[in-house]
C-alpha cells in the first residue's frame, strides 16, 4: 500500500472529501495532483463554489476547506393567525449509561481534542506522503 493510498483511506474512513491549504484543494478522486511538498495541507470538506466569496472570482467547480460546512438555519418565521404551530424540543441530557452529567466545557474540550487529533493525523500522513513522492 502506498502512502497516497494510506492518506486516501484515512480521508475516506473519516468522511473527509479531500485535502486543502491556503492556496489550493484537491478531492479524494484527484489526490495530490500538484506533486508539491505541501506540509500545510489539511484534511477537508468539499463545498460548492460561491462566486461572491471565491478568491478566483467563481472560476472553479468546488472548494475544499478544513472547516466542516455547517447547517444554515432559515430566518426566524413568525406564524400568522391561520398557521398551526408545534412545540418541539430536543433532549440533550446525558444518556442513561453515563453516571454523571457532563458539563458543556468538558464536552467542548473533548470535541476540540478530537478535532486536534484528526488534524494532527492528517498532517502527519500527508507529510509522509510528501516525503515519499
Secondary structure, DSSP 8 states (H G I E B T S, - for coil): --HHHHHHHHHHHTT--EEE-SS-EEEGGGTTTT----TT-EEEEEEE--TTT-TTTT-SSEEEESS-------------TT----------S--TT-SS---HHHHHHHHHHHHHHHHHHHHHHHHHHHHH-
